[in-house]
Amino acid sequence: MARLQIGKKIVKYRVQAADPERAAGTPARDGRARKDATGKVVWMHEKLERPEVLIGSTYKIKTPVSDHAMYLTINDIVLNEGTEHEHRRPFEIFINSKNLDHFQWIVALTRIISAVFRKGGDVAFLTEELKAVFDPRGGYWQPGGKFMPSLVAEIGYVVERHLQTIGLMPAPEMDAARRQLIDAKRSEWEQRHRQQDAFAKSNYPEGAQLCVKCNTAAVVMMDGCMTCLACGESKCG
């Protein structure tokens, strides 16, 4: 290496970072990259420019704690469009409501979530963080018997459902044996309490307890064991 003579005083410097795309030399993992017009692989990152047209899905959130509904829109960007590796990823999120009481934290939340979406990588952790938020004033019950600990938690459930729809998160599935067991238990309970439950509005027997796993009022005593008729959770394993 040639020797370099520096005749001036060094007042500042910077370290040149290596290009991760050039250093890797391999296609992006888990479908997070797309190819441009020249065929070059481009990673999903925060500097990726927003296309003029995005695919969007809007979800309506109606809660008993507010007179006005909330509309949550998630726009997706299509990566590897037109190739065998075509893949959708969330790019931005918007929340709109007539209720201005939540305006400040809604704007902050949408900006943070959108920034995480544009970072790329695994964004599924957002759903667990949002669902873990509890309102100190208490949550509310959805139609059908599902308990929501807060409005933020319901936003987390909506984001989770969207990620499952586009394939970024696996949808929870129940094996056939457990599904058959639940159906048999539910049929037996309904036959035993047909008269009492004849006018019940809930999808599950009246007096059912709250399940700690799926937050649904569907836990009943069957064969000496507390069993959830929604997800199959049982104290007896």
DACOR-V56116 format. One record per residue. N is the residue number from 0. PSI is psi in whole degrees, 0 to 359 (none if undefined). Layout:
((N/PSI) (N/PSI))
//
This chain:
((0/134) (1/146) (2/132) (3/125) (4/123) (5/116) (6/357) (7/161) (8/133) (9/119) (10/338) (11/163) (12/166) (13/152) (14/126) (15/120) (16/148) (17/146) (18/115) (19/328) (20/319) (21/324) (22/322) (23/309) (24/15) (25/158) (26/155) (27/145) (28/159) (29/36) (30/28) (31/6) (32/162) (33/160) (34/137) (35/192) (36/334) (37/358) (38/3) (39/139) (40/127) (41/127) (42/152) (43/114) (44/174) (45/344) (46/0) (47/123) (48/145) (49/126) (50/162) (51/332) (52/129) (53/153) (54/125) (55/152) (56/132) (57/132) (58/137) (59/130) (60/112) (61/118) (62/153) (63/353) (64/356) (65/146) (66/342) (67/140) (68/159) (69/135) (70/121) (71/120) (72/129) (73/122) (74/136) (75/147) (76/141) (77/119) (78/148) (79/40) (80/133) (81/5) (82/175) (83/347) (84/23) (85/134) (86/140) (87/138) (88/145) (89/139) (90/324) (91/162) (92/142) (93/143) (94/127) (95/136) (96/152) (97/341) (98/112) (99/2) (100/332) (101/15) (102/313) (103/309) (104/337) (105/316) (106/316) (107/317) (108/317) (109/323) (110/320) (111/314) (112/318) (113/321) (114/320) (115/320) (116/316) (117/341) (118/333) (119/190) (120/198) (121/116) (122/5) (123/337) (124/337) (125/321) (126/318) (127/322) (128/319) (129/320) (130/343) (131/3) (132/127) (133/137) (134/125) (135/340) (136/356) (137/154) (138/206) (139/164) (140/134) (141/158) (142/129) (143/350) (144/11) (145/131) (146/132) (147/119) (148/340) (149/169) (150/323) (151/321) (152/321) (153/325) (154/321) (155/320) (156/323) (157/316) (158/320) (159/315) (160/322) (161/317) (162/325) (163/325) (164/320) (165/0) (166/10) (167/341) (168/140) (169/137) (170/137) (171/130) (172/149) (173/136) (174/159) (175/323) (176/316) (177/322) (178/319) (179/321) (180/317) (181/317) (182/320) (183/317) (184/318) (185/318) (186/319) (187/317) (188/317) (189/322) (190/324) (191/328) (192/38) (193/315) (194/318) (195/326) (196/14) (197/329) (198/18) (199/139) (200/335) (201/156) (202/349) (203/161) (204/147) (205/138) (206/1) (207/146) (208/168) (209/131) (210/129) (211/346) (212/314) (213/2) (214/40) (215/137) (216/80) (217/14) (218/123) (219/161) (220/117) (221/124) (222/38) (223/17) (224/137) (225/119) (226/135) (227/126) (228/355) (229/312) (230/351) (231/5) (232/133) (233/141) (234/339) (235/6) (236/none))
//
